[in-house]
C-alpha cells in the first residue's frame, strides 16, 4: 500500500514531459479510433485507385446481388454497381462534406466568438443573441429550407451543416476567449500598443485552440451524421453521386429483400461517427491541463 | 426460403404496427396517401377517385376492356346525327344516400358545377366543348356540345363527372367532401379522419351497379379506407388478416406475394398508367431531333424496367398501351428500339463529336442536359439507369430530384431540359390531347411541343363524326410525335391488387389508376 503511494510520485515527472500525441495514443480506444479515422481518410483519398470498378457504370443484370457473389465481395446496389466501389466513393463525398462544413462553419463561428469576446461592450449581445436564434432552428429544417429555395444538392447540405455549426462554435470560442481575455499577457499586449487584430490573432486565438480543436473533432462526427440524414431525405447528393446517406436511403426500400444495400453504408456512417466521437473525447482528456499529473 | 423469411419479418413488423384484427363484415382497404378532399369537382387525386367511385356514380361506366362504355346512372343514351347532342335516359330507381330520389336536375347541377369557372376544376376541359346541359324531364338529360366530341362518354365515366346532391353541396359549402358527402354510390360517407381513415357505410337501397359486375348491390356492411404510408407495414397487415385489400404494393414484393397462399393477387392487362421522359423541344441540345432519337436508341428499356420494377411493369416501346382505344401500331414502329451502336452513329452523323471528357459536343455545346423529377423511388432508380446508359454513348444527363411539395411548381418552369412523369389515361386521344396539344403549354405540355399538324390531328380525333376518321387522325398524331422523339417512352405499370384470404370477388379494374372501381362483387367470408 505504502509502496505504491511512494512509487507513484516517482512516475509523475516522466509523464509530465509527454506531449499530446503520446498521451492520446496511450488510450487504446483512442488509438483504435484514430487508426480507423486515418484508414478512412486514406481510403477516401485513394478511392479512384483502390476501387475495383467505375462508380458510375451500372450493370443492371447484377442489381442487388448479395455480398459474396463472385466479383462482388460486398454485393451490388440497386443499379448493379459494386458496393466496394460505391462505399469508397461515398466515403470520399461524405468526409469531404463533413470537412468543408466543419471548416466553414467552424471558422465563421470562431470569428464571431472572438469578436463577441473581444468587443464585449458592443458586439457580445447582438452576436450571441443571433447565435441563440440560430440554435433554435433544427438543422434539418434549415436544410429543407435551403433545398427548397436553391434546389437539393451537396452545396445545400453543406451550407445547412455549416449554419448548424456556427452558433455552437461561436459559443465555445467566446467562452474560452472570455477567460483568456482576463489574463495578464493580453492586457500587456494591449499596453504595448498591439492592434486589435494582432491581439486576437497572436495572443487570443492560439490560447483558445484546445477546446476549439476538441469541439471540431466531435462536431465532425455530428456533421457527418447530419449530412447523411439530409441526404437520406433526398436533399443531398443527386444521382449518380455516391454518398453514404443517399446510399442508405436507396437501400431502405429493399431492407427485407437486399439488406446489404442499406446496412453497409449505415454501418460505415456509424463507425465513422463513433470513431470521431471517441477521438474527440480522448483528445479532450489529452488536452485538459487538469489531467496532466 | 428467402420469401418465407421476408414474410415472417413482414408479419412481425405488422404485429407491432396495427394490432387490431379486421372487424366482421367490414372491408379494410389500405392505401399510401389520403386525398386533400373528396369533392369530385375540386380534387384530381387518385386517392380521391378511389373513394368517390364508391360514394357516387357517373352517367356511364367503363368495362374491364377499357374500351366499352356501359350504362351507369343513364340506362341508355342517343347521339344526334351531327354528334353535338347526347340524350341520356336516366334510371328511375336511383336514390341518394340520404334517401332523396335522383333526377335529371342532379345531373345538370353536377355537370354545371364541374365546368363552372368559379369551381376552378383543373380538369373541366374533360367535359368537352359543352354548350348547354339541360333536363328535358325528370329522367332525361340533354348534353349539347358546340362541336362533336368523340371522347365524351369516356370522359363522363371518370370520377370528375360524379353526380352529387345540390342541397348537400350548398349546405356544406367549402366543406363538401370534407365534413360530409351525398352521392348515389354503393357506399355512403360515414366519417373521415384525415390522414388516418375514411369510413363508408353500405348504401342499403343500392342495386344500380354497372352491368360489368355480377351483383349490382354492395355486399359488405362497411368499408374502411385506411392510410398506411409504409409499404412493408401494408403488406404485413394484409398477410396477418388485419386488412383486406391494397393496390399499393412495391414492385419488388409482387412476385413473393403471388407465391403466398394467404394472399390473393389480381391483375388487369388493360391498365393504362405510363412512365415517360419528355424533352423540352425548344431548349439547346434537346432541340436536336437526332439527339432525341439517339437518346431513345441508347436506353435499354427492357433491362431498366426489369431492374426497377422487377418484371412487374412492361417496357414501353410506344407512346400508348397497345390495348388502348386509338393505339396505332405503325406509330409504335417509329419509336427506336435499344441499339447503342445506332445511337453512336446517329450522334456522329448529327455532328455530335466525342470530346476529351467522354461527353460529346457540337459547335461548342456539350451533349449535356438537365432532368427535373419528383423524387420517387422508381423515378430515381430509372433515371440513374438511363444516366448510365447515356454515359456510354457520350451523353451527360444531370438529374435534379425535387420533393413533391415543391416539385410540381418546379415542373411548371422552363428551367430544365427534360422531365419524367407518370400518368393515367383512358384512350389514345385522351393521353395525347393532354400532353401534345399546343394550347396545353407550359403544363401539362411541358415539352413545349407546338406543331400545327399535331394540333389539327388532335382536333379531328376529337371532333370527327366517323369513328374511322377519328382513329386515322389520332394515328397521325402518334406518328408525328413518335417520329420526332418528343418523349422517351419508358414503362407501362401493371396493376396488382392483393387481397386477404377472407376476401372474395376482388378484381382489379384500374380506371384512372383506381383498382377497385365501384367495389362491388367483393364479399367477406369471415
Boltz contact constraints between the chains, C-beta under 6 A:
constraints:
  - contact:
      token1: [A, 58]
      token2: [B, 388]
      max_distance: 6.0
  - contact:
      token1: [A, 60]
      token2: [B, 303]
      max_distance: 6.0
  - contact:
      token1: [A, 60]
      token2: [B, 307]
      max_distance: 6.0
  - contact:
      token1: [A, 63]
      token2: [B, 307]
      max_distance: 6.0
  - contact:
      token1: [A, 78]
      token2: [B, 381]
      max_distance: 6.0
  - contact:
      token1: [A, 79]
      token2: [B, 384]
      max_distance: 6.0
  - contact:
      token1: [A, 148]
      token2: [B, 406]
      max_distance: 6.0
  - contact:
      token1: [A, 234]
      token2: [B, 375]
      max_distance: 6.0
  - contact:
      token1: [A, 238]
      token2: [B, 399]
      max_distance: 6.0
  - contact:
      token1: [A, 239]
      token2: [B, 384]
      max_distance: 6.0
  - contact:
      token1: [A, 239]
      token2: [B, 399]
      max_distance: 6.0
  - contact:
      token1: [A, 240]
      token2: [B, 384]
      max_distance: 6.0
  - contact:
      token1: [A, 240]
      token2: [B, 387]
      max_distance: 6.0
  - contact:
      token1: [A, 253]
      token2: [B, 377]
      max_distance: 6.0
  - contact:
      token1: [A, 256]
      token2: [B, 6]
      max_distance: 6.0
  - contact:
      token1: [A, 256]
      token2: [B, 9]
      max_distance: 6.0
  - contact:
      token1: [A, 257]
      token2: [B, 252]
      max_distance: 6.0
